[in-house]
Amino acid sequence: MSAPDLSKLKLYYAANPPDLTESVVSEDEKEETTARPVYPIASRRKLQWEFKGLTLWLELEEFNNDLTKAVSDFSARHNSPFIPKPHTTAIYGMQHLTVAEAKAKLHHIKERIGQWPTFSKPTGITQDIAQVGRPGQVCSIAWCELTLATNADHEAALDTLYELFYGGKYTRDRPWKPHNSIAYDNPQDNTLSLLDTVLYASQNPTLLGKERRVEAISLWSTEGKMEEWKCLDREGLAIIVIGASGDLAKKKTYPSLLSLFADYLLPRNVIIYGYARSNISSEQLREKLRPYLTKAVNDENVIDDFLSRCHYQSGPGYGDSTSWQHLDKEIVRFEDEIAHAKGVSKVNRLFYFAIPPNVFAETGEAIKTSCMSSKGFSRMIVEKPFGKDLESCKEILARLGKHFDETNLFRIDHYLGKEMVQNLMVMRFGNIWMENMMNRNYVQCVMLTFKEPFGTEGRGGYFDQYGIIRDIIQNHLLQVMCLLCMECPNKLDGIDAGEKIRDEKVRVLEAMNPVTLDEVFLGQYEGYHDDETITNKDSNCPTYAAVRCFINNPRWAGVPIIFKAGKALNERKAEMRIQFKDAPAGEFLFGTKVPRNELVIKLQPDELIYMKSNIKTPGFASAPIQSELQVQYDTRYFEQNGVSNPDAYSRLILDVLRGKSAAFVRSDELIRAWEIFTPVLHRIDRENVRPHVYKTGSRGPDEADAWINDKSGYVRNDDYVWYDGNICRKTGF
């Protein structure tokens, strides 16, 4: 039989554009005549046997395994010249698996994800299960549906699929076993990458919770025409890491890029250039990077592939236009190569500023004049510190603002990429109880804490110029506080949500007065001056600080906001802690003091949320004791599925590529933050305020807890012991 007429197909779809919204189903596997259309997003119900529309499985045994004959027969029966309405079906290996085997396969399936597009709006997942009692039959139309929908030459496309999955030695004669398709709605109704879809399937008990023999996971979409799919392979990407030989680039930037690359979240047509003043070769850079990369991804093949895309360009300075012009020519050569070989028409550029702020401006000017993309976007990721005070911040903003508008500048604060910080808006505005209680009527105080168990350790030369307030409180903790305490934006998701969210953060900052010295407690650990990089051995630079602020708006008026940060303390910890007011008449009702409720959100090292709640003492006694309602993220969501939580830098870099700005700091946020802290910082520097000395490995200065309790009204429950599922620990702010 001759191949279908492709011109007829084009005419058909021109007259009948696919809406990709209808799937025809029936309650009875054998009764197609009772089929009716179901719209998956609206239905919110589990679909039954599918016969046509988005998903149709044909058994080629009826057609002597002749694919063309099967397709033609289908076309005749359904009044379509070729295939049903297009849909996205991606099947991973047609093989029988037990439930346990299927789960294991899902955890490692990401190695194949890069061969498929990122679908614009996936709204459902299908689980393919083996039919019972019908051995020996074959089914291959599922492969055909994908390729016919995306390729004019479906025969060549099928060969390509086989080569991708089985290698070139296999042909389309490979037998497949039959299956039916059961579709499930996606309750989140959100945009998912194929990796997201696999994770969703692996975590959804309705998909894998029953004792079935799973063959594959496939995906279908209900939005957008086939030619409108966003396919990563249609665009290239050049990433330029500025300061590539420095510690930040080696320890954070490159490992995060590798993680994205390993998860197929970067385009396959990606190249990475390092730029710095160090006179080293590309191969020497790769050797320096490898030890850090092996900690991020345990796969030498992936690391080798990643490093093969990493190159290096040195220059006498970050503002040297000749060096940037040379780098631009290298990127243009890459653009020409992939345009000719792979049909890629656009290559975007991402510049990562892993350099000191004093060279931001000259670097930005050189990039603007010599190395911008002519077709795709050019976006800049800028690392903190964003100045040392208000004046220096404004200078940096002005000099960068001369060359780049706000839409292309992404000022990164990696705390905004942490899982629990990203979770704040869902917690705040997705739970009615929390929204009702997060105000001055119920909250006694809010505490944001950062603790490190080590000192400056060779970074003293830098740290001594800034101190703990500039290093941690004025940026990381203040940013987290804004998200915790802001009003609800009118949009929380999508590309344009970034401006709405940042508008609300600015409103929080505008409601705060500048900090005064009597609202600050300073400390310095014993032995601080032993760091050889600290030249001023009489330095009073604070390594510990507690700061009290207030948000003067109707929601938070009068509620103390306490920031606490320190080095060389007794543990590593970053957390948010909301202590609520006393239970009304608690002591009268129970004859004893009733501990206060606390909502604790831990950012590191554990990612968890717990509410300290009062329950009856077990046994014959009736006095209240404190326990907790708890969700531990790693245990609950990641460890059991064999996957890991993405690191903050990877998440934020991916946001930049997607054009999402919510987790980045806008210029007016920076200015207002410095307006709040610059006066007290200048006074501390000018008066050389002497900090309280504390022992290394302690909770901080002995006087600090009393100062915090007095300033905040916080009441510590010394009898409470937090149980993390393994051990009990004393806990507190």
Secondary structure by P-SEA (a helix, b strand, c coil): cccccaaaaaaaaaaccccccbbbbbccccccccbbbbccccccccccccccccbbbbccccccccaaaaaaaaaaaacccccccbbbbbbcccccccaaaaaaaaaacccccccccccccccbbbbbbbbcccccccccaaaaaaaaacccaaaaaaaaaaaacccccccccbbbbbbbbbbbcccccccccaaaaaaaaaaccccccccccccbbbbbbcccccccccccccbbbbbbbcccccccccccaaaaaaaaaaaccccccbbbbbbccccccaaaaaaaaaaaaaaccccaaaaaaaaaabbbbbccccccaaaaaaaaaaaaaaaaaaaacccccbbbbbbbccccccaaaaaaaaaaaccccccbbbbbbbbccccccaaaaaaaaaaaaaccccccccccccccccccccaaaaaacccaaaaaacccccccbbbbbbbbccccccaaaaaaaccccccccccaaaaaaaaaccccccccccccaaaaaaaaaaaaaaaccccccccbbbbbccccccccccccccccccccbbbbbbbcccccccbbbbbbbbccccccccbbbbbbccccccccccccbbbbbbbbbbccccccccccccccccccccbbbbbbbccccccccccccccccccaaaaaaaaaaaccccccccaaaaaaaaaacaaaaaaaaaacbbbbbbccccccccaaaaaaaaaccccccccbbbbcccccccccc
